[in-house]
Each structure stands twice: as structure tokens, then as C-alpha cells.
Amino acid sequence: MQLTIFETPVINTLMRWISIAALRLTGWRVEGQTPTEKKYVLIAAPHTSNWDFPVTLMVCFALRLRVYWMGKSSLFPPVIRLVMRWLGGIAVNRSAAGNLVQGTVDAFHANERLTVIVPPEGTRGKVTHWKTGFYYIALGAGVPIALGYLDFGRKAGGIGRMFMPTGDIAADMEEIKAFYSGIQGKNPQQFSADHIQTK
């Protein structure tokens, strides 16, 4: 994997303190745990706004996470592609979802330490279905899923718990969705865990 801002010691430390200060100044609180596992899939929900990205990055710095995140290919134009990759970005071809899952599983097997952020909604628009790629990545790689969140209602973000997929996707997804019940996105009308289906 390419070197990222999270792997650059001096800049990582600087960004951590900047992030902590910015979160405090804007009234945000970092909660939860910093995973001790070397490998895991981090899901971040709900995803309802462009603000989710910078706040999520600041929470990751505050928790000392070293993460990679997935974004649609249009976010990686030639002019800023290297910058986006340095920020931990991995360009995603949405038309090749199956290849993406297997490719990420292979990356987990090939690396001693790896954390990949996968938004289960796949979009910041109104969502009625969660994509299950994150689940099959974790299941195939044999790694846990970190349940990350941004609650704009309480201005609190972090990682609530680690969840190990069992292979019973229906039961597992119900448990995962239950965790997000009551968590409010910036645009709450676009997300309700109680009404989310999986596909």
C-alpha cells in the first residue's frame, strides 16, 4: 500500500493535535475505543453530507487510527490524485463491485496491518438499502468490523464496538443496524437505521 499521511510520523502528530483542537472548538467530542486489532474493516455511518469526510478524518487522527478509505473514481482527477492517495484514498470503480471485494480481501491477506473505511450506504444521498460489500470483505478476510459513527445530534464521533461477522448475514446485519439506531446524521431525513434494508 502507498505511504499515507497517517504513516508520516511528524505530520501525523501535527494533524492529531490540529484535529483535536478543531473538534473541541466546533463542539465535537471523540468517544469510544481505539481498536487494538491490526486488521479490520471500519464502517462509518450515517453518511449524509460532505461534512462527514473531514470530521471522520479528524476523528481518525484523534484516535490515532491509520486508515485507508474508498471513494468514487471521480474524486481522484489527475491534478489531485496523488494528494487524495496520500490522504489514504483508494479509487473505486463502482461498476466492478465484485472485483473490489476480492481485491480488498487480497489486500488484507497481503498486509500485516490494514484498516479500510467502507461507508455502507455507498452515497451521501437518501438511503433505503445498505450495500453489503463491507460485510463480505470482513468475512472473506477473517477480520472484525469496527462500528464507527458520527452523531451530529450529539456532536460525538468514534468507534462504538468491534463486531466479528459470523456468516449469518441476516442476523449480523440486524445487530449492526441496531447499533446505529438513534444515531443522527447531519441530514437526518436521509438516514434511519430502523428502515434500512441490505442488498
C-alpha positions, 0 to 999 in steps of 0.5 A: 500500500502507498505511504499515507499521511497517517504513516508520516510520523511528524505530520501525523502528530501535527494533524492529531493535535490540529484535529483535536483542537478543531473538534473541541472548538466546533463542539465535537467530542471523540468517544469510544475505543481505539481498536487494538486489532491490526486488521479490520474493516471500519464502517462509518455511518450515517453518511449524509453530507460532505461534512462527514469526510473531514470530521471522520478524518479528524476523528481518525487522527484523534484516535490515532487510527491509520486508515485507508478509505474508498471513494468514487473514481471521480474524486481522484482527477489527475491534478489531485490524485496523488494528494487524495492517495496520500490522504489514504484514498483508494479509487473505486470503480463502482461498476466492478463491485465484485472485483473490489471485494476480492481485491480488498480481501487480497489486500488484507491477506497481503498486509500485516496491518490494514484498516479500510473505511467502507461507508455502507450506504455507498452515497451521501444521498437518501438511503433505503438499502445498505450495500453489503460489500463491507460485510463480505470483505470482513468475512472473506478476510477473517477480520472484525468490523469496527462500528464507527459513527458520527452523531451530529445530534450529539456532536460525538464521533468514534468507534462504538464496538468491534463486531466479528461477522459470523456468516449469518448475514441476516442476523449480523446485519440486524445487530449492526443496524441496531447499533446505529439506531438513534444515531443522527446524521447531519441530514437526518431525513436521509438516514434511519437505521430502523428502515434500512434494508441490505442488498 
